[in-house]
Amino acid sequence: MPTKSKAQLTTGPIGRTLLLFSLPVLGSNILQSLNASINSVWVGHFLGEAALTATSNANIILFFLLGVVFGISVANTIMIGQAVGARDLGEARRVVGTSTTFFVLLSVLAAALGYAFTPDILAAMDTPADARALAISYLRIIFLALPFMYFYNFVMMTLRGAGDSRTPFYFMVLSVGLDVLLNPLLIFGIGPFPELGIAGSALSTLIAQLVSLAAMLAVLYRRRHFLALRRHQLAYLRPDTGILRALVAKGLPMGLQMVVISSSAIVMMSLVNRYGSQTTAAYGVASQLWTYVQMPALAVGASVSSMVAQNVGAGLWDRVTRITRVGLLFNLLMTGALVGLIYLFNRHSLGLFLPDDGTAIGIAQHINAIVLWSFILFGFTIVLFGTVRATGAVMAPLVILFLSMWVVRLPFAWVLERTIGADAIWWSFPLGSIVSVTLAVAYYRFGNWRASHILPAAPSPAPEPEFAPQAPDTSMGTPCEEALSTAGAGSIGEAAMAGEVSKQGAD
């Protein structure tokens, strides 16, 4: 039975809607980070350093593989958001169908090639000999799980594009809970479970992803979600060349942003390593805290992007501006609160990872004192990027990131460390953040991002406020099956059940 929508992405109070949409996204990010940390504890403490080295090498490969499709997944989310905002369910289903076919084929191909060439990949990475056999066992199971991981993340991003952030969170709880529960059972062979060692850790991930994906799809079909393609709608799975071209053209620049970030982090780590193990340990622990400090901004930025995409599709440009302002305010409050707490309890928070009487904790305190405040600026940049990307403007954020990291941050650290030592590395973070937020604000104020589009047919220009169309009802809490309230438009739930297309009668 259709569920009653509690809030809308294109109508109602922006602050409340953005907050309620952001919290499940933030919760999902936290759960994923905690899951990875807990799995590392099981492997590192009970299977030894060689096993932890094996999983670390395998996880680098997994991060790269997920990063490859990250941009395309975000492009899919934005395209669905714009189509739903424009009340064009036929276009939304075409995006879902084309993306489904693309992700399934890509994931199966990547899994097959990865499984076959696992030993060669690990050899190319110079994986230590004592960990290589363990890494092969672990990584091959991860490759078997890859299609489920790809499709699981694709479905979650699709739901967020349609205005639903809670359903992905609920099934993230299920997935993480299963993974955490199964890890010790399959590693040590507790009860009826076989003792699989490091392979058990990988197998627990596979089972958790598969069960959660199957349960999520079952719930969506039981709810008659309007984007759940039924038998008579399978023609949507035939790739649409225009949509496929847009997915790749807009997705690749967003994927390259991850390459820019990860590659600059590798170079930065090489600079830090020159100062010895104490400084490296301090930087590593500070970076662990930064991961959590960044989470509110990332969640708000993703939520702003989903909301803006639907409002762009609906032609509600004045609302786009207000969403951006509220997103910037939320980042200031949420990220600012975390930064303030860590400044107040700097040594105590670092003491969770480092011995209190060691040299590293003092270095880490110094690093945080210089760097931490700049993550508020980083959050502003992420929110502004979320807005402009939602229209299809993806090149400017890529260029801004490249300039701030590779033209400003890294050269500053490399050149000035000869004069002021390691402090040049730490001060390069605030400098890069200042440059990126300045360029992001300039592009948001004066750039032509409002003229960009991502769907094969561009959204219509912003109408006069008094003639602005009524936006579709899209739930940020549960899948959107509530009736459209516009004249001549049928119920979304009815359209999904009857295979009809809103606005056009039939697709």
C-alpha positions in Angstrom: 0.0 0.0 0.0 1.4 3.4 -0.8 2.7 5.3 2.1 1.9 8.9 3.0 4.7 11.3 2.2 5.9 13.4 5.2 7.9 16.0 3.4 8.7 17.1 -0.1 11.9 18.1 -1.9 10.2 20.6 -4.1 7.6 22.0 -1.7 7.4 22.8 2.0 10.0 24.2 4.4 13.5 23.9 3.0 15.4 23.8 6.3 13.3 20.9 7.8 13.3 19.0 4.6 17.1 19.3 4.0 17.8 18.4 7.6 15.6 15.3 7.5 17.0 14.3 4.1 20.6 14.8 5.3 20.5 12.9 8.5 20.0 9.4 6.9 22.8 10.2 4.4 25.1 11.2 7.3 24.1 8.0 9.2 24.9 5.9 6.2 28.4 7.5 5.9 29.1 6.9 9.6 28.0 3.3 9.4 30.2 2.6 6.5 33.2 4.0 8.2 32.5 2.2 11.5 32.0 -1.0 9.6 35.4 -0.7 7.9 37.0 0.1 11.3 35.4 -2.9 13.0 36.4 -5.3 10.3 40.0 -4.0 10.5 40.0 -4.7 14.3 38.9 -8.3 13.8 41.5 -8.9 11.1 44.4 -7.0 12.6 44.0 -8.1 16.2 43.2 -11.8 15.6 44.7 -12.7 12.2 47.9 -10.7 12.4 49.7 -8.0 10.5 50.0 -10.1 7.3 46.3 -10.5 7.1 45.8 -6.7 7.8 48.3 -5.9 5.1 46.4 -8.2 2.7 43.0 -6.5 3.4 44.6 -3.1 3.2 46.0 -3.9 -0.3 42.7 -5.3 -1.4 40.7 -2.4 -0.1 42.9 0.0 -2.1 41.8 -1.8 -5.2 38.2 -1.9 -4.1 38.3 1.9 -3.4 39.6 2.4 -6.9 37.0 0.2 -8.5 34.2 2.0 -6.6 35.7 5.4 -7.5 35.6 4.5 -11.2 31.8 4.4 -11.2 31.3 7.0 -8.5 30.8 9.9 -11.0 28.5 7.9 -13.2 26.4 7.0 -10.2 26.1 10.6 -9.1 25.2 11.6 -12.7 22.4 8.9 -12.6 21.2 10.4 -9.3 21.0 13.9 -10.7 19.3 12.8 -14.0 16.6 10.9 -12.0 16.1 13.9 -9.7 15.6 16.3 -12.6 13.2 13.9 -14.4 11.2 13.4 -11.2 11.1 17.1 -10.6 9.8 17.7 -14.1 7.1 15.0 -13.5 8.5 13.1 -16.5 8.3 9.5 -15.2 9.0 8.1 -18.6 12.3 9.9 -18.7 13.1 8.8 -15.1 12.4 5.2 -16.0 14.6 5.5 -19.1 17.4 6.7 -16.9 16.9 3.8 -14.5 16.7 1.3 -17.3 19.8 2.5 -19.1 21.8 2.9 -15.9 20.8 -0.6 -14.7 22.0 -2.2 -17.9 25.2 -0.2 -17.8 26.0 -1.0 -14.2 25.2 -4.7 -14.5 27.4 -5.2 -17.6 30.2 -3.1 -16.2 30.2 -4.8 -12.8 30.2 -8.3 -14.3 33.0 -7.5 -16.7 35.1 -5.9 -13.9 34.4 -8.9 -11.6 35.4 -11.4 -14.2 38.6 -9.6 -15.2 39.5 -8.8 -11.6 39.0 -12.4 -10.5 41.2 -13.8 -13.4 44.0 -11.3 -12.9 44.0 -11.0 -9.1 47.6 -12.4 -8.7 48.9 -10.1 -11.4 47.2 -7.0 -9.8 48.7 -7.7 -6.4 52.1 -8.4 -7.9 52.0 -5.1 -9.7 51.3 -3.4 -6.4 54.3 -5.1 -4.8 52.1 -6.7 -2.1 54.5 -8.2 0.5 55.2 -11.9 -0.1 54.0 -12.9 3.3 50.6 -11.3 2.7 50.1 -12.1 -1.0 48.4 -15.5 -0.7 46.0 -14.1 1.9 45.4 -11.1 -0.3 44.5 -13.3 -3.3 42.0 -15.3 -1.3 40.4 -12.1 0.1 40.4 -10.1 -3.1 38.9 -12.8 -5.2 35.9 -13.0 -2.9 35.6 -9.2 -3.1 35.5 -9.5 -6.9 32.7 -12.0 -6.6 30.8 -9.5 -4.5 31.6 -6.6 -6.8 28.4 -6.9 -9.0 26.3 -6.8 -5.8 28.2 -3.8 -4.4 27.9 -1.9 -7.7 24.2 -2.6 -8.0 23.5 -2.0 -4.3 25.1 1.4 -4.4 23.3 2.1 -7.7 19.9 1.4 -6.2 20.6 3.5 -3.1 21.7 6.5 -5.2 18.7 6.0 -7.5 16.4 6.2 -4.5 18.1 9.4 -3.2 17.6 10.9 -6.7 13.9 10.1 -6.4 13.7 11.9 -3.1 14.1 9.0 -0.6 17.1 8.9 1.7 15.6 6.9 4.6 15.1 3.6 2.7 18.8 3.4 1.7 19.7 4.1 5.4 17.5 1.3 6.7 19.1 -1.2 4.4 22.6 0.2 5.2 21.9 -0.6 8.8 20.9 -4.2 7.7 24.0 -4.6 5.6 26.4 -3.3 8.2 24.7 -5.2 11.0 25.0 -8.5 9.0 28.7 -7.8 8.1 29.6 -7.0 11.7 27.8 -10.1 12.9 29.1 -12.5 10.3 32.7 -11.4 10.5 33.7 -13.2 13.7 31.5 -16.2 12.9 33.1 -16.8 9.5 36.6 -15.9 10.5 36.8 -18.2 13.6 34.2 -20.8 12.7 31.9 -20.2 15.6 28.9 -22.6 15.9 27.8 -24.1 12.7 29.9 -21.7 10.6 33.1 -22.9 8.9 36.4 -21.4 9.9 37.5 -19.4 6.9 40.1 -17.0 8.3 40.6 -13.9 6.1 38.3 -15.3 3.4 35.5 -15.3 6.0 35.8 -11.5 6.4 35.4 -11.1 2.6 32.5 -13.6 2.5 30.7 -11.8 5.2 30.7 -8.6 3.1 29.4 -10.6 0.1 26.6 -12.1 2.1 25.6 -8.9 3.7 25.5 -7.0 0.4 23.5 -9.7 -1.3 20.9 -10.1 1.4 20.5 -6.3 1.8 20.2 -5.8 -1.9 17.6 -8.6 -2.3 15.6 -7.3 0.7 15.6 -3.7 -0.6 14.4 -4.7 -4.1 11.7 -6.9 -2.5 10.5 -4.0 -0.4 10.5 -1.6 -3.4 8.4 -4.0 -5.5 6.0 -4.7 -2.7 5.5 -0.9 -2.3 5.0 -0.6 -6.0 7.7 2.0 -6.2 7.3 4.0 -9.4 10.9 3.4 -10.5 10.8 -0.4 -9.9 10.5 -1.6 -13.5 7.9 -4.4 -14.0 7.5 -7.0 -16.7 5.7 -4.8 -19.2 8.3 -2.0 -18.6 11.4 -4.1 -19.4 11.9 -2.3 -22.7 13.3 0.5 -20.6 16.4 -1.7 -20.0 17.4 -1.2 -23.6 20.1 1.5 -23.4 19.1 4.9 -24.6 22.1 6.4 -26.4 21.3 10.0 -25.4 21.1 9.0 -21.7 24.2 6.7 -21.9 26.2 9.5 -23.5 25.1 11.9 -20.7 26.0 9.4 -18.0 29.5 9.0 -19.3 30.0 12.7 -20.4 28.9 14.1 -17.0 30.0 11.1 -14.9 33.6 10.9 -15.9 34.5 14.5 -14.7 32.9 13.7 -11.4 34.8 10.5 -11.2 38.1 12.3 -12.1 37.5 14.5 -9.0 38.1 11.4 -6.9 41.3 10.7 -8.8 42.5 14.3 -8.2 41.8 14.0 -4.5 43.3 10.5 -4.0 46.4 11.2 -6.0 47.1 14.4 -4.2 46.7 12.6 -0.9 49.3 10.0 -2.0 51.8 12.8 -2.9 51.0 14.6 0.4 51.7 11.3 2.3 55.0 11.0 0.6 56.0 14.5 1.8 54.9 13.6 5.4 56.9 10.4 5.4 60.1 12.3 5.1 59.7 13.5 8.7 59.7 10.0 10.2 57.3 7.6 11.8 56.2 9.8 14.6 55.1 12.6 12.3 53.5 10.0 9.9 51.6 8.4 12.8 50.4 11.8 14.0 49.2 12.8 10.5 47.5 9.4 10.1 45.6 9.8 13.3 44.6 13.4 12.6 43.4 12.3 9.2 41.2 9.7 10.9 39.5 12.4 12.9 39.2 14.6 9.7 37.2 11.8 8.1 34.4 12.2 10.6 34.7 16.0 10.6 34.0 16.0 6.8 31.0 13.7 7.1 28.3 16.4 7.8 29.5 18.5 4.8 29.5 15.5 2.5 26.0 14.5 3.7 24.6 18.1 3.3 26.3 18.5 -0.1 24.8 15.2 -1.4 21.4 16.2 0.0 21.6 19.7 -1.5 22.4 18.1 -4.9 19.4 15.8 -4.7 17.0 18.6 -3.7 18.4 21.0 -6.3 18.2 18.4 -9.1 14.4 18.0 -8.5 13.8 21.8 -8.2 15.8 22.4 -11.4 13.6 19.8 -13.1 10.5 21.5 -11.8 11.8 25.0 -12.9 11.8 26.3 -9.3 15.1 28.4 -9.6 14.3 30.7 -6.7 14.0 27.7 -4.4 17.4 26.4 -5.7 19.0 29.6 -4.3 17.3 29.2 -0.9 18.3 25.5 -0.7 21.9 26.5 -1.3 21.8 29.1 1.4 20.3 26.7 3.9 22.9 24.1 3.0 25.7 26.6 3.7 24.2 27.4 7.1 23.8 23.8 8.0 27.4 23.1 7.1 28.5 26.1 9.3 26.5 24.8 12.2 27.3 21.1 12.0 30.9 21.2 10.8 31.6 24.1 13.0 30.2 22.3 16.1 32.5 19.2 15.4 35.5 21.4 14.8 34.8 23.3 18.1 34.5 20.0 20.0 37.7 18.6 18.7 39.5 21.9 19.5 38.1 21.7 23.1 39.1 18.0 23.5 42.0 17.9 21.1 44.4 15.8 23.2 41.6 13.5 24.5 40.3 12.7 21.1 43.8 12.0 19.8 44.4 9.9 22.9 41.9 7.3 21.6 44.5 6.4 19.0 47.9 7.5 20.4 49.7 6.9 23.7 49.4 10.0 25.9 53.1 10.1 26.8 54.4 9.8 23.2 55.8 12.4 20.8 53.2 11.7 18.1 50.2 13.0 20.1 51.9 16.5 20.5 52.6 16.6 16.8 49.0 15.6 16.0 47.7 18.4 18.3 49.8 20.9 16.4 48.5 19.6 13.1 44.9 19.9 14.2 45.5 23.4 15.5 46.5 24.6 12.0 44.3 22.5 9.8 41.0 21.7 11.5 39.2 25.1 11.1 39.7 24.9 7.3 37.2 22.0 7.0 34.4 24.6 7.5 35.6 26.2 4.3 35.8 22.8 2.7 32.2 22.2 3.6 31.1 25.5 1.9 32.9 24.3 -1.3 31.1 20.9 -1.1 27.7 22.5 -0.8 28.3 24.9 -3.7 29.6 22.0 -5.8 26.4 20.1 -4.9 24.3 22.9 -6.3 26.1 23.5 -9.6 26.6 19.8 -10.3 22.8 19.2 -10.0 22.3 21.2 -13.1 24.9 19.3 -15.1 27.8 21.7 -14.6 30.6 19.3 -13.8 33.8 20.7 -15.4 34.1 23.7 -13.2 34.2 21.8 -9.9 36.9 19.5 -11.4 39.0 22.4 -12.5 38.7 24.2 -9.1 39.7 21.0 -7.3 42.7 20.5 -9.5 43.8 24.1 -9.1 43.5 24.2 -5.3 45.2 20.8 -4.8 47.8 20.5 -7.6 48.6 24.1 -8.4 48.3 25.6 -4.9 48.4 23.1 -2.1 51.1 20.7 -3.2 53.5 23.2 -4.6 53.2 25.4 -1.5 54.0 22.4 0.7 56.8 21.2 -1.4 58.5 24.6 -1.9 58.1 26.1 1.6 58.9 22.9 3.6 62.6 23.7 2.9 62.1 27.0 4.8 59.5 26.3 7.5 59.7 22.5 7.6 56.6 20.3 8.1 54.4 23.4 9.0 54.4 24.1 5.2 52.5 20.8 4.7 50.0 21.6 7.4 49.4 25.2 6.3 48.9 24.0 2.7 45.5 22.6 3.8 43.9 25.9 4.9 45.5 27.6 1.8 44.0 25.1 -0.6 40.6 25.4 1.2 40.7 29.2 0.9 41.5 29.0 -2.8 38.8 26.4 -3.5 36.0 28.2 -1.6 36.9 31.5 -3.3 36.8 30.0 -6.7 33.6 28.1 -5.9 31.8 31.2 -4.7 33.0 33.1 -7.8 31.6 30.4 -10.1 28.4 30.2 -8.2 27.8 33.9 -8.3 29.1 34.7 -11.9 29.4 31.3 -13.7 26.9 30.0 -16.3 26.0 26.9 -14.4 22.3 27.7 -14.6 22.4 27.2 -18.4 23.9 23.7 -18.0 21.8 20.5 -18.4 22.3 16.8 -18.0 19.2 15.2 -19.4 19.1 14.8 -23.2 16.3 17.4 -23.2 17.3 20.4 -21.1 15.0 21.6 -18.3 12.8 24.5 -19.3 14.0 28.0 -18.2 12.9 29.3 -14.9 9.3 30.7 -15.2 8.0 33.8 -13.6 7.3 33.2 -9.9 3.5 33.6 -10.2 3.4 31.1 -13.0 5.8 28.6 -11.4 4.5 25.1 -11.8 3.3 23.0 -8.9 6.2 20.6 -8.1 5.6 16.9 -7.9 5.1 15.3 -4.5 8.3 13.4 -3.8 8.9 11.9 -0.4 12.3 12.2 1.3 11.2 9.6 3.8 9.8 6.8 1.8 9.4 5.9 -1.9 7.2 8.4 -3.7 3.8 6.9 -4.5 1.7 9.8 -3.3 -0.6 11.3 -5.9 0.5 14.2 -8.0 -1.6 17.2 -7.2 -1.4 18.9 -10.5 -4.3 19.2 -12.9 -4.3 16.5 -15.6 -1.6 14.5 -13.9 -2.3 11.0 -12.7 -1.2 9.4 -9.4 2.4 8.4 -9.4 1.4 5.2 -7.8 -1.2 4.5 -10.4 1.2 5.4 -13.2 3.7 2.9 -11.8 1.1 0.1 -11.6 -0.5 0.8 -15.0 2.8 1.5 -16.8 1.6 4.9 -17.8 3.8 7.9 -18.2 2.9 11.2 -16.4 2.3 14.2 -18.7 2.2 12.1 -21.8 -0.4 9.4 -21.0 1.8 6.6 -22.2 5.5 6.4 -23.0 
